[in-house]
Amino acid sequence: MSIKNIEAELINHFENKTSFTTQDIYKFFSDQNKHIKKTSIRWYIYNLVREGKLQRIGRGVYSINNKKEYMPDVSKHMIKISENIKENFPLISYCVWKTGWLNEFQQHISASNVIILEVEKEGTEAIYYKIREMNKNTFIKPNQMIIDNYVLESESPVIITPMVSESPLLKINNVPVPKLEKMLVDIVAEKDIFYFLQGYELNNVYQNASEKYTININKLMRYAARRNKKTEVNYLLNQSNKNKELINK
């Protein structure tokens, strides 16, 4: 049997399993060819991951990748903010997103849609004044009281907060935005901003996000550790039925 056929058999074999380990894959290939070397199997695994057929969801843990990658829509307003920063602060790292992106994961849809602009700590104040020139309803590191009384009552509000280094990002329409893994950690870490998502609604977000999209568990937990939220994120993953077997403890 050719290697392509064996790879196809592997995908069919594990397709209905929530997760499986490197040892499971070794056994599968060895059953097909008892003389196959582990170095060859490791190469096949690497190639299947590179081709997007397997998803690495933990250290030595995989699943068949039949979920979509999270790719949210970027609004014109977000693009304008991004262009402003690139023009005036070309060396500053940043990302921009909005709370409305979370609506598809919530049971109770939130009416607010606040743009969150995360920037390197050293640039927060300068960028605040620059963005405020184009958007008067811009707030820097607001607490829950200010969010309740001012931010949510404003038109097209923007919140500026410091960005944690090594944040998982991607670019959409040339705008740096957070990956889903970062969003899932931030809604736990930023309780003032995401107070409306605490409790049962937070569980809904984790459950629905993991059912619909690809989540890199290693990347999620590394970022959670950087934000000192590894315990809380690990607990939420355990509450999500889809991820019970996927957590790298």
GITACOR-V257984 format. One record per residue. N is the residue number from 1. RES is the residue in one small letter. PHI is phi in radians with two decimals (NA if undefined). D_CENTER is the distance of its C-alpha to the mean C-alpha in whole Angstrom. Layout:
n={N | N}
res={RES | RES}
phi={PHI | PHI}
d_center={D_CENTER | D_CENTER}
This chain:
n={1 | 2 | 3 | 4 | 5 | 6 | 7 | 8 | 9 | 10 | 11 | 12 | 13 | 14 | 15 | 16 | 17 | 18 | 19 | 20 | 21 | 22 | 23 | 24 | 25 | 26 | 27 | 28 | 29 | 30 | 31 | 32 | 33 | 34 | 35 | 36 | 37 | 38 | 39 | 40 | 41 | 42 | 43 | 44 | 45 | 46 | 47 | 48 | 49 | 50 | 51 | 52 | 53 | 54 | 55 | 56 | 57 | 58 | 59 | 60 | 61 | 62 | 63 | 64 | 65 | 66 | 67 | 68 | 69 | 70 | 71 | 72 | 73 | 74 | 75 | 76 | 77 | 78 | 79 | 80 | 81 | 82 | 83 | 84 | 85 | 86 | 87 | 88 | 89 | 90 | 91 | 92 | 93 | 94 | 95 | 96 | 97 | 98 | 99 | 100 | 101 | 102 | 103 | 104 | 105 | 106 | 107 | 108 | 109 | 110 | 111 | 112 | 113 | 114 | 115 | 116 | 117 | 118 | 119 | 120 | 121 | 122 | 123 | 124 | 125 | 126 | 127 | 128 | 129 | 130 | 131 | 132 | 133 | 134 | 135 | 136 | 137 | 138 | 139 | 140 | 141 | 142 | 143 | 144 | 145 | 146 | 147 | 148 | 149 | 150 | 151 | 152 | 153 | 154 | 155 | 156 | 157 | 158 | 159 | 160 | 161 | 162 | 163 | 164 | 165 | 166 | 167 | 168 | 169 | 170 | 171 | 172 | 173 | 174 | 175 | 176 | 177 | 178 | 179 | 180 | 181 | 182 | 183 | 184 | 185 | 186 | 187 | 188 | 189 | 190 | 191 | 192 | 193 | 194 | 195 | 196 | 197 | 198 | 199 | 200 | 201 | 202 | 203 | 204 | 205 | 206 | 207 | 208 | 209 | 210 | 211 | 212 | 213 | 214 | 215 | 216 | 217 | 218 | 219 | 220 | 221 | 222 | 223 | 224 | 225 | 226 | 227 | 228 | 229 | 230 | 231 | 232 | 233 | 234 | 235 | 236 | 237 | 238 | 239 | 240 | 241 | 242 | 243 | 244 | 245 | 246 | 247 | 248 | 249}
res={m | s | i | k | n | i | e | a | e | l | i | n | h | f | e | n | k | t | s | f | t | t | q | d | i | y | k | f | f | s | d | q | n | k | h | i | k | k | t | s | i | r | w | y | i | y | n | l | v | r | e | g | k | l | q | r | i | g | r | g | v | y | s | i | n | n | k | k | e | y | m | p | d | v | s | k | h | m | i | k | i | s | e | n | i | k | e | n | f | p | l | i | s | y | c | v | w | k | t | g | w | l | n | e | f | q | q | h | i | s | a | s | n | v | i | i | l | e | v | e | k | e | g | t | e | a | i | y | y | k | i | r | e | m | n | k | n | t | f | i | k | p | n | q | m | i | i | d | n | y | v | l | e | s | e | s | p | v | i | i | t | p | m | v | s | e | s | p | l | l | k | i | n | n | v | p | v | p | k | l | e | k | m | l | v | d | i | v | a | e | k | d | i | f | y | f | l | q | g | y | e | l | n | n | v | y | q | n | a | s | e | k | y | t | i | n | i | n | k | l | m | r | y | a | a | r | r | n | k | k | t | e | v | n | y | l | l | n | q | s | n | k | n | k | e | l | i | n | k}
phi={NA | -1.22 | -1.12 | -1.09 | -1.18 | -1.14 | -1.07 | -1.11 | -1.12 | -1.08 | -1.09 | -1.12 | -1.15 | -1.77 | -1.01 | -1.66 | -1.63 | -1.12 | -2.74 | -2.70 | -1.81 | -1.01 | -1.11 | -1.08 | -1.21 | -0.98 | -1.10 | -1.05 | -1.14 | -1.14 | -1.16 | -1.37 | -2.64 | -1.18 | -1.66 | -1.17 | -1.56 | -1.11 | -1.10 | -1.18 | -1.12 | -1.06 | -1.17 | -1.10 | -1.08 | -0.99 | -1.18 | -1.17 | -1.16 | -1.08 | -1.39 | 1.43 | -1.47 | -1.99 | -2.03 | -1.47 | -1.95 | -3.05 | -1.25 | 1.28 | -2.19 | -2.37 | -2.53 | -1.26 | -1.48 | -2.06 | -1.85 | -1.48 | -1.42 | -1.24 | -2.37 | -1.30 | -1.39 | -1.85 | -1.36 | -1.09 | -1.10 | -1.13 | -1.11 | -1.09 | -1.07 | -1.08 | -1.12 | -1.06 | -1.18 | -1.06 | -1.25 | -1.72 | -2.39 | -1.11 | -1.73 | -1.53 | -1.47 | -2.79 | -2.62 | -2.40 | -2.71 | -2.49 | -1.13 | -1.07 | -1.08 | -1.40 | -1.02 | -1.19 | -1.79 | -1.63 | -1.40 | -1.90 | -1.21 | -1.52 | -1.36 | -1.38 | -2.51 | -1.62 | -1.42 | -1.91 | -1.98 | -1.79 | -2.36 | -0.94 | -0.90 | -1.17 | -1.81 | -1.07 | -1.20 | -1.10 | -1.21 | -0.97 | -1.17 | -1.21 | -1.20 | -1.13 | -1.15 | -1.74 | -2.54 | -1.12 | -1.55 | -1.99 | -2.24 | -1.93 | 0.77 | -1.28 | -1.54 | -1.11 | -1.11 | -1.17 | -1.07 | -1.11 | -1.55 | -2.21 | -1.05 | -1.24 | -1.60 | -1.63 | -1.60 | 0.89 | -1.26 | -2.21 | -1.89 | -1.89 | -2.36 | -1.19 | -1.68 | -1.26 | -1.10 | 1.08 | -1.18 | -1.26 | -2.21 | -2.51 | -2.00 | -2.22 | 0.95 | 1.16 | -1.88 | -1.24 | -2.27 | -1.27 | -1.28 | -1.01 | -1.02 | -1.15 | -1.03 | -1.12 | -1.35 | -1.10 | -1.21 | -1.48 | -1.34 | -1.73 | -1.18 | -1.14 | -1.30 | -1.90 | -1.04 | -1.30 | -1.87 | -1.32 | 1.31 | -1.08 | -1.14 | -1.15 | -1.07 | -1.04 | -1.05 | -1.11 | -1.07 | -1.21 | -1.13 | -1.25 | -1.33 | -1.70 | -2.22 | -1.21 | -2.21 | -1.50 | -1.13 | -1.06 | -1.12 | -1.05 | -1.28 | -1.11 | -1.21 | -1.04 | -1.12 | -1.15 | -1.73 | 0.99 | -2.21 | -1.11 | -1.11 | -1.13 | -1.17 | -1.07 | -1.09 | -1.14 | -1.14 | -1.12 | -1.31 | -1.50 | -0.99 | -1.18 | -1.88 | -0.99 | -1.64 | -1.78 | -1.31 | -1.54 | -1.55}
d_center={39 | 37 | 33 | 32 | 33 | 32 | 29 | 29 | 31 | 28 | 25 | 28 | 28 | 25 | 24 | 24 | 23 | 20 | 19 | 22 | 23 | 24 | 28 | 27 | 27 | 30 | 32 | 31 | 32 | 35 | 37 | 37 | 38 | 40 | 40 | 37 | 36 | 32 | 32 | 32 | 29 | 27 | 27 | 27 | 24 | 22 | 24 | 22 | 19 | 19 | 21 | 17 | 20 | 18 | 15 | 15 | 13 | 15 | 18 | 20 | 18 | 18 | 17 | 19 | 16 | 17 | 14 | 12 | 10 | 8 | 10 | 11 | 15 | 16 | 19 | 22 | 22 | 18 | 20 | 23 | 21 | 20 | 23 | 25 | 23 | 23 | 27 | 28 | 26 | 25 | 24 | 22 | 18 | 16 | 13 | 13 | 12 | 14 | 14 | 15 | 12 | 11 | 15 | 14 | 13 | 16 | 19 | 21 | 20 | 20 | 22 | 21 | 19 | 18 | 17 | 15 | 16 | 15 | 18 | 19 | 21 | 24 | 24 | 23 | 26 | 28 | 25 | 25 | 29 | 28 | 26 | 28 | 31 | 29 | 27 | 29 | 27 | 25 | 24 | 23 | 22 | 23 | 24 | 24 | 27 | 27 | 24 | 26 | 29 | 28 | 25 | 25 | 28 | 28 | 27 | 24 | 23 | 21 | 20 | 19 | 18 | 18 | 15 | 14 | 15 | 13 | 10 | 7 | 8 | 10 | 13 | 14 | 18 | 18 | 16 | 13 | 10 | 6 | 4 | 2 | 2 | 4 | 5 | 6 | 8 | 9 | 11 | 13 | 14 | 15 | 17 | 20 | 17 | 16 | 19 | 19 | 16 | 18 | 20 | 20 | 17 | 15 | 15 | 15 | 12 | 11 | 13 | 13 | 9 | 10 | 13 | 12 | 9 | 9 | 7 | 8 | 10 | 11 | 8 | 7 | 11 | 12 | 10 | 11 | 14 | 14 | 14 | 16 | 14 | 14 | 17 | 16 | 12 | 14 | 17 | 14 | 13 | 17 | 18 | 16 | 18 | 16 | 15 | 18 | 19 | 16 | 15 | 17 | 19}
